[in-house]
Amino acid sequence: MGRRSFLFAVVFAALVWSGSALAATPQQLTIAASDGAKLACSVVVPDTALPVGGYPGVILFHGLGGKHEDMEPLATQFLAPAGYETLECDARGHGASEGLFGLDGPRDVQDTRELFAWLSARTGNASIGALGISLGGGAVWNAAVGGVPFKAIVPVITWTNLATALAPQGLSKSGLVQLLAALVPESRWDPELLAAKPSLVTSTNMATVNALAASRSSLAKLSSLQTPTLMIQGRRDFLFDIDQALAAYKVLKGPKRLYVGDLGHSPGASPASAPDAAVYWGEAVKWFDRFLKGTANGIDKNVVELSHDPYDGKTTTYTTLPTVKTSSVSLPGSTTMNGSTGKVVRG
């Protein structure tokens, strides 16, 4: 979700597609939202021949504290060569876009709905998918359950239940929350989000936090979502762990696939530099090929795919969720901690 981990503009070309020529040059532009806010964006148009009916499209969404340029290498190196016209924009409160940061709230969903209409009108093709990373993945999920008619989606290392992600069992991941909060200046925050920050950091007044999280979480609505979904999640991620994707996989009724690899927030690797990056980005393209172009390529089987750890260039697929091994540890001692400043140490 953080900017430091997911700056694509340099590392994509350097680490994953070293030596390859750019497929297309991003065209910078500004798109006005319905409330007048100007969003800084770019489009990448393929160099391939224009198909009858126009290029299929993919909207790309960056992570927290990022900007649309972070997603351009994914467009130029992967999607444009495959024949997809992409649109990537700075989220509200980010980069050169106007408006206030809303953490994928209702206004952000409306922005996505308008960007979908803009790209469809530009290409003349309603076959449009979406791919988002972390904060961008949340934007993809929330737009899909909000009725934006994507033909296929690829949410990456993100949440489906924001409350359990940021405050599992009602206890905030306060250090991570404060680190993430610093990535966007508070002067650019939506007032609702700003008002909930103290409660989230201190794990108090969780009703406020849960109310805010509910309008930014997709899980409760996923059982009715039919949009073909490829989830890409990290096996080690202290922010959005595997459970966020597993919960979605269990309830989704449409075509679905879950890839679990070495990417993620700390201690996972950046999606650009993880050792299996070429595998999951290649599968993302195949997913769009299948559901945006109608290409029969076998990617549409409902499976869970697990990259080997350490990665050896291979993955293992399961037709059902893999068995979970449970371990328990008994801590010795019975010391009671009294008061707000007490401390108990266990070896």
N, C-alpha and C positions, 0 to 999 in steps of 0.2 A: 504494500500500500504506500510505502514511503518513497520519496523522490530519489533518495540515495541509491536504493536497490534497483530501481527500474528505469534508469535513463537509457533509452534504446539508441539514441541518435548516433553514438560512436561505437558502442560495443557490439551491436548487431553485425555490422559489416566487418569489424575487426576479428570477431571471435567465431562467427558462425558461417559467414559467406565471404571469407577473405579472398580477394582477388577477382570477384565477380563484378561485372559492370552493372550500374544501376539500370533497372528496367524502365524507369520513367522518372521524370522530375516533378516533385510536388509543386502544385500551383497554389499560392497563398491567396486567401480571400477572407472576407468578413460576411457572416450571415446574421441578420437581425432576427431575434426571437420575437414572439408575439407581444411581449411586454416592453419591447423597445431595446432590451439589452443586446449589445453587439458581441457576437461570439467569434473569436479568432480561430480560423480553420484552414485546412488545406485539402485539396483533392489530388489523388494520384490516378492518372488515366493510363491504361495498358498501352504498350506499343504493338500489341497483337491486333489483328484485323477486327474491325467492328462487326460483331455478330448481328444477324437479323433480330430486331427487337431491342437492341442496345446491350451494353455490358451489364451483367449482374453486378450488384454492389455489396460492399461490406462497410459498416460503420465501426470505427475503432475508437476505444475509450481508454485513456491513460490512467495511471495511478495517482494517489494523493500527493499533492505538491508538484505534480508533473505538468506537462504541456503537450500539445498535439504533435510537436516535432518528435517527441519520444517514440511515437508510433509509426512515423514515416518510414524508417528502415524496414519494418515488418511489411508495410505496404509495397515498397519498391523492390524488396528482395524476394518476397514470397507470393504476395497476392496479385500484384500487377502482372508478373510473368505467367500466372495461371489464368489471366483474363478477367480479373475483378477490378472494377473502379472503386476506390475507397474514399471515404470521407472521415477525417479526424479533426476534432475541435478541442480547444481548451475548455474544460468545464468551468462553470460559473465560479468566480472567485479565484481562478487560476490563470497564470500567464497573462495574456493580453485581453482575455474575455472580461466583459462587464458582468454585473450581477453579483449576488452573494453566494458563498459556498453553502450548500444545503445538505451535504452528505447523502446524495442520491435521493432526496426527498421529492415530493409531488411536483415542484417546479422543474426539477431536473428531468423527471419523466416526461413532462410536457415538452421540454427542449428536445428530448430524443424523438418524440412523436413528430415534431416539426422538422427535425433533421431528416427523418425517414422520408417525409413527404417531399422535402427539398431534393434529396438524392434521387428519389424515384422519378420526380418530374424532370430532373436533369438528364438521367440516363434513358428515360422512357421504358424502364424495366422495373417491375415490382418485385423481382426476385432479389431481395436484400437480406443479408445476414448481419450479425453483430459479433464482435469479439472485444472483450474488455478485461483488463488486468487489475485485480485488487479492487480499489474504488471503482474502476471502470467495469469490473465484473459485476459489482453490485448494481451499477447502472443498467447493465444488460438484463440481469434477472428482473429488476423492478419494472423496467420498461416492458419486458415480455409478459409478465403477469398483469401489467397495466393495460394490455391490449394493443401494444405496438405490433403490427403484423409481420414480424421477422419470419423468414422461411427457415432459418436455422440460427442457433446461437452457440457461442463458445465462451462461457465464463471461466476465468483463470484465477487461481489462488484467491478466492473471495469468500464472502459469507452468504448464507441464506437466512440465518437468524442472527441479527446484529446484537441482540441482548445476550445470548449465550456465548457469542464470540468475544465480546468486550468485557462481559461481567459474568463468567460462568458461576453457577450456583449463587448468583447475586453478589459476588465479590469482584470488584473491578480489577482489571489488569492495569492498575493506575500508572505504573511506569511507562508502559507502552502507550497508553492513552495520551499522556502528557507529551511523549516524544512525537506521536502522530499529530497532535494538536499544534505543535510548533511548526509544522510544515506549511501551514496556511495562516497568514497574519489574521489575528482576531478581528481586525478592522474590516475584513472581507467575509466574515461569518454571517449567516442568517441569524436573526435574534433568537429564534426558537432553539437553535443548536447552541448558541452561546449561553443561554439560560440553563441548559441541561448539563453543561460541562462540569460545574462544581459537584453536582450530585454523582456524576459518573466517576470522577477522580476519587471521591471520598467514600463511595459505595453507600451513600445516604440518599434518602428520598428516591428510592429506586423506581417508584411508580412513575415519576417524571421521565426517567431514563427509558423505562419499558414502553411508555407511550410514544416517545420519539422513535425508539427502535422498531416498534410495530409497523409504523408507516414507511419504514425503510427496509423491511424484511420480506422476502418472497415465500418462505417455506410454507406458510399457512395456505397459500394459493396454488402451490405447485401440483397438487393432485389433479387439477383441472387443466393444466398446461399441456398442450399437444405439440408445441414447437420442438422439433428435433434438437437435442441438446448434447453437446460434447463438453464435459467438465474436465478441466485440467487442474489438479490439485497437488500440493506438495506433501510428502510423507512426514517431513519435519517442518513445522511452521508454528511458531509460538503465538501468532496473531490469529490466523484463520486455519485451523487444523483440519485434518481429514474428515472429522465428524460433520463439518458444514456441508461437504459434498456428499457424504454417505447418506445423510438425512434426506437430501434432495433425490438421490438415486433411488431410494426406497419408495418414494411416493410418486415420482414421475410416471405418467402413463404412456407418453409418446416415445418415439425413438430416442434412445439415450446410450451414452457411453461415458465411462469414467476412466481417465488416465491418471495414475498416481506416480509421480516421479521425484527427482531430486531438487526441483525448484521450490521456491516459497519465500516467505518473509524469514527473517532470522530464526533459526540458523540455516535455513535453506539457501539455495543459490539463486541468483537473479535469473529470471526466465530467459535472458539473453545468453547467459554463460553456463547454464547447467549442462552437464555432459550429455544429457539426452534431449537437448533443445531441438535438434534437427528432426527428431522422431515426433515430438508432440506438435511442432508447427507444421510438419508435413501432414499429420493426421488432421489438423485443423483445416488445411486446404482440401484434403479429400472429403472432409465432412461437408464443406461448402459445395464441392463438386457434386456430391451425391444429392443434396437437397436444394441447391440453387440452380444447378444445371441438369439434374436428373441423371447423372452418370452412375451406372451400375458398377461399383467398385468394392463392394463387400464391407465397407466401413460402417454400415448401418446396423450391424448386429448388436444387440443389447449385451454388452460385456463390461467387465472391470479389467483394466489392463494395468499391470504393476511392473514398473521397470526394476531391473535387478539392482541390488544394493550390496556392495559397490557396483556401479553401472559397468556392465561388460558388453554393451552393445545389443543386449537382448531384453525382451519383456516376456511376461507370462500373462495369459488371459484367463479369466474365469467367467463362466456363464452365470454364476450366482456370486453374491458377496463372499469373499474369502472368510474362512473361520477366524474369529478373533481369539487370541490367547490372553487370558487374564492372569495377572500376578497380584498378590497381596503381600503387604509388609506390616508386621505388628511392631509398633514402637513401644519400647519399654518405658516404665515410669508412670507416675500419676500426679505429678506436680500441678497444682492449680495456679493459674495466672489471674491475679485480681487487679482491677483498676485499668485505666486506659494506657498506662505507661509501663506495665509489667512486661517481663520477658522470660521465656522458658527456652532452654537450649537442649537439643537432643543430639547425641553423637551418632 
